[in-house]
Every structure is written in structure tokens, then in C-alpha cells.
Amino acid sequence: MHYRTLGAFEVSAISLGCMSLSYAYGVPPSAEQGERLLLSALDAGVNFFDTAALYGFGNNEELVGRVLKPHRQRYTLASKGGMAGVSFPDGVKRVIDGRPEAIRKNCEDSLKRLQTDVIDLYYLHRWDKKVPIEDSVGELSRLVERGWVRTLGLSEVSAATIRKAHAVHPITAVQTEYSLWTRNPEIAVLQTCRELGIGFVAFSPVGRAFLTGRLSDVQTLEAKDIRHNMPRFHPEHYAQNLKLLPAFEKLAQEAQCTPAQLALAWLLHQGVDIVPIPGTTSLEHLSENLAAADLKLPASVLAQAGALINQSTVSGDRYNAQSQIEVDTETFAPKAPH
């Protein structure tokens, strides 16, 4: 396993996003399957695990806490607050709440579910635009003072918000979607992070399975799969995006790797400050993902991959209109119609 520096931590160059073990992509695997995946990752050298209060409305933190508690000294633990499940008369619903009292309650609940005294890296999962970022980060800084968390992170925020937050308390990491087909961090966030000495954690680094080449028909996705709400997975856009894959798969074959490995290798080569956190429920795919850290690909191959799949060649937005309102990220100008 190769390792990279993320603030005060040395973390596996390819780490693990735990969300899909409890949430998001249809019916999650069984608890036994989730346990096997987590322990296999740990045994393979993964030492950075990413979860959140939101994932499965606490179920993912409970899984990570139960399974990994005996090995707590072997890994860096990241979780997120400011967006969590809240009980209403008609059920539990996702709520973005960046008020200090809500962040404090989220963290307290997460510590219990994770069965730990301290969370190594604690993110503000979403900036609640009704609350000044300075107020939310101010409360996060008090969590550091209390010893509940060690370092702070932000998720899905713009360069301007990063600067405001960092002025209140040092930010260790920013987490945003980044892959060949989601390039938004390249607009300003990556540069800002590098100016301020902030690490970058890339979620969905294989494009929510698109870049693996294995998702050929979005109609096969389960009813509760969150990709149904993402425009680029809508059939009319996905049909266009599938046309990008043959050339990409051919490039991967020539490089003697899988498409997923090419996507991960491309991301790792964008900077030593970038840590991808692909998620998976498959032991086979876990091994495949981790092996990408060993690839040494020619610059020409990486350049070809970037030219094939990028913001100008992909069809459809990554989020629908409502979800886009909830995030605070820079976006590329819309493509001119053909």
C-alpha cells in the first residue's frame, strides 16, 4: 500500500468511502458482507475510512464503529455532521442544519455510534446557507477544544467559503466529487486548497460506476438508487455518455489495466495531495481499486484519458436543480447547444 499525507495523518493513497455499505445505491449488502468488506480493506492496508451521520441515517456509522472498534489505533476515522436524518411524524428525513447546537448534537450522536472517544477528521457535510459559515466552523472549532474531534474538514464548498472557514479554524481537508467526468474542483477549489495547505479528498472517483464500464443500462438500477435523480444518469444523457466508453476502455486495455484503475490512476496523478475514496460492496472490486495505486502510466495515456472524458464531453449535470442549490461549488458554464 502507498500512503499520502493528509494534514497530520498518513493515509492510504486509495482509501475507502463507506457510504454504499448502508445507503444510496439500492438495497445495501448484509451486515455480514459489510463487515467482511471493512476488515478486508483494513487487512489490505487501507487506514482511512470515511462515513457520515447521514449514511443510512446512522446505520453506516454503527457498522463502522462495531466492526472497526477493536482496531481503532490502526486507522484514521472521518465522519460528517451538519446534515443528518431527523425524525418527523411521517418518517425520518434528511435535514441540512448548520446551527451550532445541531452540529454539536450530530457529533455527539456520531461518537456514540462509532464507539470512539474522538473522530480524527470531522467534516461539515453541507454548508447550511441560512447560517454563516463562520458560525458553523466556530462550533466545529469548539468540538476540537472539547477533544471530540482532532481536525476539521468541509464538503462540497466553493473556494470563497473555504477561505472564510479557514480564517476561523485551520481546515485539514476538503471533500468534493472529483473524477474524469466531474471536474468542478479544477475551477478554483484545488488551487485554493493548495494555497492554504489543505488536503483534498475525492469522492465518487469512478463516477458512481460509470467509469468502471460495468453500468451499461441505467434501467437496471434499483428503485431507490440515488442515481435516478442525477441528470447524467437519465436515459437520454446516459445514452450519450456511453458513447465515451469504448475509446476509454480501449485506452485502459492498452495500458494493461481496467477502466476503473485508469480512472483512479488519472486522479492520483493530478497531485500528491489528492486522496480518492472509492466505495464498493465487492471484495473483487476493492482489490481492483487498491491495485490502481501501483500503476505507473505514461503522461500520454493520462492526457488521452482526460481528453476523452471531461466536462466538455459528458452529457448532463451531476446534480438536479434542488441538489445543486444545496451545494456551494463552482460550476462550469453550460455547453452551447449543438
N, C-alpha and C positions, 0 to 999 in steps of 0.2 A: 504494500500500500504506500502511496505517496501522500505527503502531508503539506498543508499550506497554512500560513499564518492568518488568523482572524482575530484581530485585537490581541488580547493576552493569551489566546488559545492556539494550539497547533491541532488542526483538524484534518481529517481525511480529505484528499483532493476532490473526491466524489463522495458525498455523504448521503444521508437518507431523509427524504421527506416522508413523514409517516401518515399523512392525511388519508391516502387511499386504503389504508388498513381498516378504516372505520367510516368512510364518508366519501361522497362526491361522484364516484363512477359506478352507479348502480348498487347492487347488493354487495356489501363488503365481505371479505373472507371470514371464516370462522375465527374465534378467539385462538384456537389451536394453531391455525395457519398463520395468524398474525404473530403469535409467539415464536413460531419457527423462523419466520422471516426476520424478525428483530434479532434473535440470537445468532442466526446465520450471518447477518450483517456485522454484528459485533465480532464474531469469530474471524470474519474476513478482514478485519482491520478498520471497519467504519467506527469512528469515535465521535460523530456529530449527528445528533438526532433532532429533527425538527417537528414540533407538534403545535397545537393551539387549543385554547378553550373552545373554539367554535367547532372543531372537527368531531362530528358525531355528538355534538352538544356535551362534550366532556368525556365521551367514551374512549376517544383516542388517547387522551392523557391518562386515563385509568389503565388502559392497556400498556402504554409505555412505562408507566410507573410500576405496575405489578411485575412486568417481565424484566425490566432492567434495574430495578432497585438493588438486587444483590451485587450488581456490577457498577454501582454509581461512581466509583473512583476512576473508571476506565473510559468515560466518555463525557463530552460537552453536551449539555442539555439546553435546547432552545424551545421556548414557548411564546405565546402571544396573548395579549388581552386588548380590551377596548372594543372587541366585537365578540359576542358570545350568545348562547341560547338563553332566552328569558321566557318564563312560564306565563302564559295568558290563559283565560278561560277556554279558549279553543285550541290550546296546544302550545308547544314550545316553538318560539320563532327567533330568527337571527336578528340581533339588535346591535347597531353601532352606537357606542356610548363612551365618549372620551372624558366624561366628567371625572374629577379626581376620585370621588367616592366609588364610582363604578370600576375604575381601573384597580383601585385597592382591593375591592371585593373580588374581581376577576383573578387577581394574583393570589389572593388568599385561598380561593377555591382551587386554583391550579396546583398550588403547593400540596394541598391535601390529596388531590387525585394523583399527582406524580409521586407521592410518598417521598418527598425530599425536603430538606431544610432550605435549599437555595436553588434558584434557576440561574444557570450560567449566563444566558443571553435572553433577555425578555423584550419582545417587540411590541410596539403599538401596532396592532394588526391593521387598523384603518384609522386615518385621521378623521375624527368627528368634526365636520366643518362648522358645527354650531358652537364648538369650544375652541378657543385659541390654542394653537399647538403648544405655545409656551406653558399653558396651564396643564395640559396633559403630560408633557415631558417633565414639568415641575413635580408632578405626583410620581412619575416614574423615578425621578432622582431621589425622592424620599423613600421609595422601595429599596434603592441601593443603600441609603443611610440606615434603614432598618435591618439590612442584611438579608432581605428576602430574595434579592436578585444581585448578580455581580456586575453585569454590564447591560447596556440598553441598545435596542435596535428600532428601526422604523420599517414599515412595509407599505409598498405602493404609494410613495410620496414623490413630489417634484423636487427639483434642485433647490428652489427657493425655500421650501418647507424644511428640507434637510439643514440648510444654513441656519434657519431660525431655531430649530430644535437643538442643533449642535452648540449654539451660543448659550443655551440653558444648561445643558449637561453633555459631556462627550458621548457621541454616538459611535458604537463599535461596528455596527453592520446595518446595511440597508438591504432589504429583501424585496425583489421585484421579479416578475416574469421576464425571462430573457432566454432567447434561443435564436436559431437561424430565422424562424418565422415571426419572432416578436422582438423587434429591435429598439423599442422605445427608450430603454436606458441609454442608448448611444446618443440621444439628442442632447442630454445635459447631465443626467444623473451620474453616469460613470465618471465623467470628468470632475464633477463636484466631489464625489467620494474620494477620488484620488488626491484632489487638492487638500482635503481635510483629513486624510489618513484613515478613511472609513472603508472597511471591507465590504464586498458585495456578494450576496447570496442569491443565486439564480434558481427560482422555482420554475416548474414545468419546462425543464431544459430539453426535453424531447417532444415538445409541442403537444402535450396531452395525448401522446401516442401517434400523432400524425407522422412525426419524423422517424418512427420505427418502421414505417411501411406496412404495418400489420392491420391498420384500420382502413379497410378498403370500402366499407359500406356503413355509413352513419345510421342507416335504418336499423342496423342490428343492435344499436346501443339500447340499454335497458331504460325503462320509462323514467326513472328518477336520476338518470345520468345528467350532471350539470352541463355537459357539452351541448345538450339540446338547446340551451339558452344562449349559446355563443355563436354569433353570426357566421364565423368562418367554418363552423361545423354544420350550418344549414345546407341542405342538399344542393341548392343552386350554387353556393360558393364552394362547397366541398368538391363538387364535380370539377370545378376549375383547378382547385388545389391539387387534386390527384394527378393532374397532368404534369405537375412538377416532379413527381416521384421517380418515374423511370430513369431520367438522367441522373438524379441523385443516387438512386440505388446502383446504377452502373458505376458511378464515381466511387461509391463505397466498395463495390466488388473489386475494382481496380486497385484500391488501397488496401485490400485484403482485410476488411473489417465489415461489420454490419452497419446499416443506416443509422441505427441508434448510437453506435460507437462513434461514427463520423460526426454526428451532431454534438455529442458530448466532447469529443476531442476538439472540435472547432471552438466550442465555448471555453474550454480550458486554455486554449491558445490566445484568447482575447486578453489575457492578463493573469498574472500570478495572484492577484487579489480577488479573483472570482472563484467561488465555491458552488458548484452545481449540486442541487439536492433532488435528483430524480426519485420519484416514488414508484413502487411496484408491489404487487402481491405475489409475484412469481420468483422462486429461487433461481430459476434459469435466467430470467431477465436481470435479477440482481447481480449475478456473476458476470453477465454480459456488460452491464453498465460499469461495474467496477474495473473491468479489464480495459476500458477506454482510457484510463489514466496512464496506461503503459504505452499507448500509441505515440509514435513519433512520425508525424506526417509531413510531407513536403509543403512548403508555403504555397506552392501552386495548387495543390489539392484543396487546401483550406480556402484559398481565394476562389476556386471554382465553386466550392460548396456555398460560399457566401454570395456569389453572383447568381447561383441558381435559385436560392430561396432567401428572400428578403422582403422588406416592406413594400417594395415596388412590384413584386411578382405574386405575392399572396393575395387572395381574394377574400374580402370580409373583415370586419373589425373583430378584435379579440373579445370584447365585451358588448353586451347590448346597451341601449341608451341608459337604462336605470343603473346598471352596474358601473358604467363609465362615470356617472355623476358621483358615485360613492368613492371613487379613487381620485388621487391627486397626482396624476402622472402626465407628463408631456405626451402629446400625440403628433404623429406625422400629419401633414396636410393631406386631405383626401386626394386620391388619384383622379386625374382627369378622365372623364368617360371616353371610351374608345369610339 
